[in-house]
Amino acid sequence: MPKVQALSSTSDGFGALPKPLASRLNKLGLFREADLVLHLPMRYEDETRVVPIAGAPLGVATQVEGVVQHCEIGFRPRRQLVARIADETGELTLRFLNFYPSQQKQLAEGARVRVFGEIRGGFFGDEMVHPRVKVVREGEALPDALSPVYPTTAGLAQSALRKLIDRAIKQADMGELLPEALRKTLRLPEFERSVRALHHPQPGMSIAALEDRSHPAWRRIKFEELLAQQLSLRKAYAARRARRATVLRGTGALSGPLLASLPFALTGAQQRAVDEIARDLATPHPMQRLLQGDVGSGKTIVATLAMLQAVESGWQAALMAPTEILAEQHFRKLESWLAPLGIKVAWLAGSQKKKAREAALAMLASGEAMLAVGTHALIEDPVAFPRLGLAVVDEQHRFGVRQRLALREKHEGAGAPLPHMLMMSATPIPRTLAMSFYADLDVSILDELPPGRTPIVTKLVSDARRDQVVAKVRDACREGRQAYWVCPLIEESETLQLQTAVETHERLLAELPELKIGLVHGRLKADEKAAVMGGFVRNEVQVLVATTVIEVGVDVPNASLMVIEHAERFGLAQLHQLRGRVGRGAAASACILIYSQPLSQAGRARLKVIYENTDGFAIAQEDLRLRGPGEFIGARQSGSALLRYADLETDADLVDAARAAAEELLARQPAAAAAILERWHGGRSEYLKA
């Protein structure tokens, strides 16, 4: 990512700033006057009035004024500064557990002070702990506007930040950039009026509307933020369309025989996705498509047909997966499908022996292997694809932006055509999130499960009934079925007293001596992991105790029972992925979520969602609501700055409006579009998604 110039004597008229101050501003993402103008308050304090001490409410931020009656340093139970102030109505204690000598001087007996903070009941009466204190003269005028409280960082006081922001507001260009017709249609106030109202709200403005960001001024700012994001993504899309890519038309010579050999037919959703991808691959522009579908919706065969289209056109394809277990499963599936067609598939993983790795690299370099499957080992320096036409990334959100870019850049030379790119995700993305953060991608959705998938019954069980769960596992295995038992940690943690995979494995060995029980976790060597997984696939292992390494990709149709220990500790997407490991055969399947009491509010909410929903898109929508877009995507994975002010849940109408406005501005008013991008993003280019 390009390094942005720090504030200095040369940065947009700020004047000379001390380096430590500039550095702190940079930490907040503030590099120019325009950034300071858009650094908006997170809340407000009402210092426009003084409340009599006797009438001040408890537990609410309040301002009172009084004369210091007494001030001393106490030492019980710890060193602290204690002062007492009084007005005509009563007295109030001020307590400072951390303080400077200057604060003790400020609270000299006889001084008149205004203090702002929350009053609470103390052992010796009402008190304020660490209030904000200002020495005043009797009758001194009060502020005439609410006081803004800004996000800040260590070493940067609110007072200093307020001065810098106020100066920026006076100096910055806050001209109107939205077309008048658009502003009136959306009933949005002018930009400058909105900015001034948010930085310095006048008495009478609703603090509630300001703080919950429903005020018209907030809607104006949120719309423009969304508009800038849409403009940025659409420009990235247009720039990519201008690049050259290999045309992969395909002949059907390989895909036809593969489809004829499969024991199943494509679903309507799969066929639709195959057709969309095939059309993209046949164009001279780099495809950048996201294939998303619920657990078990059949993304692998869609990706395989896309890779065969590349091979039919004489070009290579690569599939990268985030874990060795998932990558190896893809490799084995592709090998079983494609070996009868005479297609060699190279396998690359970090755990490979040197000889096997060198053989795979030679097959790729010579073109003997037209397909490659592997982990991030695919993007390491020695790996070379002479004719890479298509890069496929599975579980794309598990990779960083640079890793996805690195796979695409494995083509030959700077002047060579770019490979097409297909990203897959079994974590469905809610519509508003897709529109906002993936607007530069084309999206194919698999919203139909293949026939034969059995519904999964989800049960919530307290850990007090763990013995009943063990009995359920025994019964399932006696009937010839298999079970997963998933734990969140590998070894004991002092901070989280959770059942661990190792401990659970030992306990189940004692409780179920008649069964073969395997253990898989991330610290096992690859060959040990593969041996246990192979035994489970062949039904030589009846119960597999595992950490979340089995979250994605493991496909054992005979497994009909999933037990998740301490389910309240898992995220919704993880729970849904894990549940999807069962229900892949004809037998009735169940997922048992064991939870510990007492449940937190967040844990209770997550378990309620997973219990009531089986649709991955509905679960994703609830996940977005509970966690917000920042955690749902992750800045590292998305590669785009997260929204600071707009909320995808409450501002869905603005997302739609911003999307339409971005298209209109780029087509008809490119100068206005450029000015909006400059205001919000400046010279900083976003690290666009790969």
N, C-alpha and C positions, 0 to 999 in steps of 0.2 A: 504494500500500500504506500502511495507517495507520502512523504513526510510533509506535514503542513507547517507553514512558516509560523513560528511563535510570535505572539504580540511583542512588538519592539518599537523603537522610534520610527521605523519605516513601515509599520503595518497599519495602513488605512487611517492615518491621522490620530492614532492613540497618544502620540507623544511618547517620550522616553519613559519606560516603565522598568522598575527594578526587575532583574532576572527572576528572583524567587516569586514575585507576584505574577509575572508572565507565565511562569511554569505552573503555578496553581490554577490560573485561568485556563491554560491549555488542558489541564487534567479534567476540567469540566466541559471540554469541547469548545471553548471560547477562543477564537483566533482573530476575529474582526469585530468592528462595531456592529455589523449586522447580526453577529452571533449574540452579542450582549442584548440587543433589542429583542431577540427571540428567546432569551433566557428568562422564562416567565415564572412568576411566583408559584410555589407549591401550596401555600396557604397565606392567610392574612391575620393580622392582629389589630384589634380595635383600640388604638391609643387616642382616639378623638374625644374620649370622655373619662372622667375620674369618678369612681364609685366610692361612696362613704364606706369606711372599714366595716362598720356594723352591718351594712346592707350588702356586702360583697358575697356572692354565691360560692359555695364550696365546689372544687373540682372543675372550675371553668376559668380559662385564662382571663384575668381581670387586671385593671389598673387602679391603684389607690395612691393617695398622696398623704404624707404625714411628716411630722417632725421627729427626728431621732431622739429618743429618751435615754437610751443606754446602749453601749456597744462594748463587747469584750471577747477575748479568745478563751474558749473553754477547752477542757481536756478530757471530759467524760461524756460518752464512752470513748471518744476519739477527739483529736484536735479539730476544732471548728470555730468559725466566727459567728457569733450570735448577736443580733441587734434587735431593739424593740422600737417601733415607731407608733405614733398616736395621732389621731385627728380629733375633731369635736365629738365623734360618735363612739370611738373605741380604740383598742390597741391591737397590734399585730406583730408577731415575732418573725424575723428574717433569719434564715439559717444557711450558712455556706460551709460545706464540707471540704471544698477546695477553694482557696482564695489567695489573693495577692495583697501585699502591704497597701497598695493603692486603694483597694476596696475598703480596708479598715479606715483609711484617712477619709474616704468619701462618706463614710457613715459616722463621722464625728458627731458627738452630742450637740444638739441644736440645729443640725443641718436639715433643710427641707428637701425631701426626696419624693420622686414618683417611682413606684415599683410596679413591675408587670410580671405576672406569673399566676400559677394556680394555688389557691388557698386550700389547705387541708387541715383536718383536726389533728393536733399534736398533744403530747402528754401535758404540756403547760399551756394549752389553749391553741387557737388558730395560728397557723404559721405558713410562710412561703419558703420553699427550699430552692436555693439558687435563682432568685428572681433577677430580672434585669433592672438595674438601678440608674436613675438619672437625678443629679442634683439640680434643683430648680429654685427660682425666686417665687415668692408668694404672688399669685395672680398671673404667672407666666402663661402665655397663650398655648393652647393645645394644637396638635396637628389637625389639619382640616381634611385628611384622607386616611383611609385604612393603611396600615404599615405592611408592605409586602415582606414575605419570608421566602428567600430563594434557596434552591439547592446549592450547597457550597461544599468546600473541602477543608481539611485541616489547615489552619494557618490563614484562612481567608474569612475575616469577620463580615457579618451581615452589613455593617455600616460601610465598610470599604467597598463591598460589592454593590451596594445601593448607589454610592457616589459614581462608580464607573458606569453603571447602567443608566443613571440619570444623564450623565454627560453624553453617552452614546445616543440616547433618545433625542437630545438637542442637535446632535451633529449628523446623524445618519439620514440617508435618503429613505423616506417612508412613503414615497409616491404610490398611488393606486395602480396595481398591475392587472387586476381582473377586468375584463370587459364589463361595461356598465349593465348590459342586458343580462349577462350571466349572474352578476351580483344581485340584481333585482329579482330574477327568477328564483334564486335560492334564498332571498331575503337576508342577505348578509350585510352587516355594516361595513364602512370603509376600514381599510387596513390601519391607518394611523389612529383613527378614533378607537379602534379595538385594542391596539397596543397600549395606548395611553390609559384606557379604562382598566386594563388588566394590571399594569404596573402601579397605577395610582387610583384605585377605585374611590369614588366620592361617597361621603356619608349618604345612607339611604339605599345604596346598591345592596342587593341581597348577598350576604356572605355565603349562604348556602349554595346559591346558583353559581357563585364564583368558584367555590371550592369543589363542587361536584362537576364543574366544567360544563354546565348546561346553559350558561349565560350566552346571549347572542355574540358577544365579543369572542368567547371561547370557540364557538362554532365557526366563526370566520377564520380564526387561526388554524383550527383543526382541518378545515377544508383546504386551506392553502398548503398545509403540510402534506396532506394526502395527494394534492394535485402535483406538488413538486416530486413526490415519490413516483407517481404514475408517469410523469414526464421523463424522469430519469430511466425508469425501466423500459419505456417505449423507445427512447433513444438508443438504449442498449440493444433492444430487439432489432431496430432498424440497422444499427451498425453491424450486427451479426449477419443480417440478411444480405448485406453488401459484400460479405466475405465469400470466397470461392470454396466449394466443397466438391468431392467426388460424386458423380452421378451413379447411383446404384440401382439399376432398373430391375435386376433379377430376371430369371427365366422360368422359374418353377421347376427346374430340373432336379433340385434337391428338396425343396419344400413340399412338392407334390408327393413324392414317395414317402417322406416322413409322415405327413398327415395320413396317408393311406395305411401306414403301419401302426398308428396309435390305436389303443383300445378304447378311445373316447373321441367324440366329435367336439369341435370348438363351440363354446357358448356364443350367443349372439353378441355379447359384450366383447368377448375375445376377438371375434371376427371383425367387429367394428374397429377395435384398436389395431389389429393387424393391417387393415386397409389404410387407416390414418397414417401409420408409421411407414407403410410401403410407399404411399404418395410422397411423403416428406423425403424419403431416401432417394427418390427418383428425381429430385430437384437439384440444381447446382448450388444451393445455399445450405449451410450447415444446419441440420436439424438439431433442435434443442427441445426435447419433448420429455415430459414427466408422465410416466405410466403409474397410476396409483390404483390400488384395489385392496379390498379387504383381505384378511388372512384366508388363504386357500382359494382365492379367486382365479388362480392360474396365470400368474404373470410370467412364469418361467418359459412356458411354451410360446408365448407372444414374443418374448425377447429372442428365443431360439430361432423363430421364423425370420425375425429381423436380421439376425446374424447370418442366416443362410442366404438372405437376399444379397448381403455383401459378398459372401463367398461365391455365389452364382455369377457375380459381376467381376470376379477376379481379385477381390480385395479381402483383407484380413479383418477379424473382429475380436474384441477383447471384452471379457466380463469380469468386473472387480467387485468383490464382496467384503464386508467389514470383518468377518471372523473366519478362521480357518475351517471350522465345522460347516458353516454355510457355504463357503467357497468349494470345499471338497464335495459337498452334496451336489452342488451345481455341476461340478466336473464329472461326477459319476453318472448323473442323469444325462448330461450331454453326450458322454461317451457311449452310454447304452443306446441312445437314440441315433447317434451319428456314425458310429463305427460300421454298421451295416451299409452305410452310404459311402464308405471309403474315406471319411473325413477324419483327420487326426486332430486331436485337441491337446494342447500343451498345458501342463499344470505347473504353477509357480506359487510357492509359499515360503515364508521365512524359515520354517522348520526343515526344509528340504536338505538332503545331503548334497554336497558339492557336485558329485558326479551326475546326479539326477537333474540338478539345476542347470548344469552346463549343457546337458543333452536337450533340455526343454528350450534353452536359449538358442541353441544351434538350429533346432527345428523351426523356430519362429524366424530367425534371421535368414534362413534359406527359403522360407515359404513352404516347407514341407508341412508345417502345421498352420492351417488357415485360421484356427480359433485358439484363443488362450483364455484360461480361467485361473483366477488367483486372488490373493489378498492384495494389500498395498505393495507387496513384492513386485507387482506388475509395473509400478511406476519408478522403480529404482534404476539407477544409471545404466547398468549393463543391458537392460532389456531393450531390444530394438525390434520395431515392426517396419519392414520395408514398405508395406502397402496397407497401412491401417485405415480402414474405411468407416468403421463404426466402433464406438466405445460405449459399453453398457455399465452402469454403476447401480448395483443393488443396494437397497436400504441406504439411499443417497444421503439421508440426513445424518447418518453415522460418520460421514467423512467431512473433513474440512474443505473449504472452498479450494484451497491450493492443491489438495490431493486430487480433487475432481479435474481441475485444470491440467494437472500434470499428466493424467491419463490421456486427455485429448491431445496434449502436445507431443505425444509419442509418434507423431507422423514424421516423415522425412523432410527436414530442411524448412527454412522460414518461408520459401516460396511455394511449397507443396500445398495442395488443397487440404483444408481442415477436415478431420473426420466428423461424421455425424455423431450426435450424442443422445443416448437414451438413458434416463434415470428412472429407477423404480422405487416405489415406497409402499409398504404395507401399513403405513400409518396414514390413514386418509386425512386429507387436509380440508377443513371447513371452507365453504365458498368464499366468505369475506376474507379469509386469510390468503387463499389462493389468488384472489383478485388483487390483494394489496401487496403480497410479497413475492408472488410468482407470476406477475403480469408480463414478464418477459419470456415466459415459457409457453409452449403449446402443451395441452394436457389431454391425456386419454384416460378414461375412467372405466375400470372393470367393476360394474355395480351388480353383477350377477354371479352367483356361486355355481360351480358345476353340479350336475345332478348326482345324487348319491351321497352327498355330505349330510351326515345325521346331525340333528339339532343337539346342542350341548346344554345340559342342565347345570346351572350354577348354584352352588349352595354356600352359605355363610355359616361357619362353625367356630364357636369360641374355643380357645386352646384348652379350656377345662374339659372339653369333650374329645380330646386328641385320641384316646383309646378307641373310640367309635370309628374314627377315621382309619386307624391302623386295621381294624376289623374289616372295614370296607375294602381296603387295599388287598387284604388276604382273600376275601371272597371273589374279587375281580380276577385275581391271578389264578385261583382254583378253577375258574371257568375258562381258563386259557388266555385271558387278556393280560395286558401289561399296564404299568402305571409309572407316571413321573412324580417325583417329590422334590419341589423346588425350594431352595433356601436363599435368603438374601446375602449371607456372608459366608466366607470360607472358614474363618477361625474366630475364636471368641473375641468379642470387643468389650472393653470395660465400660464404654459409654453407651453402647446399645446392647442390652442383654438379650440377644436374639439367639434362636436356635441356629446352629451353623451346619453347613453341609457335612463336615467331617463328623461332628457330634451326632447328627441325625442318622448318618450312615451307620455308625456304631450301634446306635440305639435300635434301629430297624433290624440290623443283623441279629440282635438279641431277641427282639420281639417276633421276628418272622424267620426262624431258623430254617424252615422248610423251603424258603425261596432264595433264588440267586439275586443278590442286590449289588448293583454297580454304583460307582461314584465318579462324577465328572465335574471338574471345575477349571477355571482359567489358569491355574498354576501347574496343572499336569503337563507333562511333555506330550507333544503332538501324537507320538506313536501310542502312548498309554491311553490318551483320550480316544484315539481312533479305534483301539482294541475294545474299549468298553462300549463305545457307540456301535461298533460292528456287532458285538454280542447282543446288544439291545435290539438292533434291526433284525437279527436272526432269531430272536426270542430265546436266546440262551441266557439272557439277563431279564428277569421279570419286572424288577423295580429299578428305576434309574434315579438316584439322588443326584441333584445337580444344582449349580448356581445358574444365573441367567445366561450362561453360554449357550443354552438350548432355546433361547428366546425366539430365534428366527431360523427357519430353514430345515429343521429336523422333521422328517416325514416318516412316521412309523404307523401305518394304518391299524395295526393290532393294538396300539395303545389307546385305551378308552377312559382312563382316569388320570386327572391332573390334580395334584395336591400342592397348594402354594402356602408355605409357612410364612407367618407374619405378613399377610397380604396387605395390611394397612401401610406397610413401608414401601410398597411398589407404586410406580406411576400408573395411570390409567392405560397408556399405550402399552406398557410392559405387560400388565395383567391381561389385556386383550390378546397380545401376541402369544403369551404363554398358553392361554386358554385355547388358542387356535392350533396347538400341537396335537390335540385330541379331536375326535369327531371326524377322522379322515378315513374311517372304514365303515362297515355296515352296522357295527355294534353300537348300542346306546352308550353315549359318553357323558361324563360329568366332570365338572371342575369344582373342587372344594377349596374355599378360601378360609384358611385358619387365621383368626385375628386374636390379638391380645387386648385385654382391658387394662386401663380405661382407654377408649378410643378418642383421639383428638377430633376436633370438628372437621378438619381437612380429611383425615383418614376415614371418618364416617361418611363424608360426602363422596369420596372416591369409591368406596365399597358399594354404596347405594347405586351409583351410576353403573358399575360393572354388573351388579346383580340384576338391574332392571333392563339392561340393553345388551343386545347381541350384534347390532348393526354398528360396524366400525366407524361410519360417518357420524352417527348420532353420538357415539362415545367421544369422537374427536371434537365435536362441537362443545360437548360438556367439558372436555379437557381444556379447550381454549378458554371457556368461561371461568374455570377454576384457577388456571395457571397464568392466563394472559399470553400474548403472542411471543414475548421475550423468551420465556421458558419453553414454550411449545416448539419454536423453531430453533432458538439459540443463535446468537449473533455470529458465532464462528461458522455454523453450518449455513446460515442464510446468505452470508456475505453482504448483507445490506444493512444499513443503519436502521435500528428499530425505531418505530414511531415514538415520539416523546409525548405527544399530547392527544392524538386521536385514539379512540378506543374502538376496536373492531366490532365489539358487541353492541355498544350503544350508538355508534356512529355509522352503522351499515349503510344508511341512506347517503351519507357523505362519500363513502367509498364508491358507490355507483355513480354519483354525480361527478366525482373527481375523475373517474375513468373516462366518462363521456367527454368531459371538458378537456382532458389531455389530448384526446384524438382531434378535437375541434381546433385547439390552439396550435398544435403542431402542423395541422393542415393549412390553417387560415391566418394565424397570427404568430409566426415563429419567433418574432422579436419579443413578444410578451412572454412566450414560453421560456426563452433564454433568460429573461430578466427574473422570472420566478425561480428558476433553477439557481441562478447566481445568488439570489437573496437567501435561499435555504441551504444550498450546498457549497456556494463559493467556488474556489478553484479546486476543491477537494473532489477528486474522482472516486466514486464508490468502487469497491472491489466487487465487480459484478459476478453474478452466479455462473458457475460452470455446469 
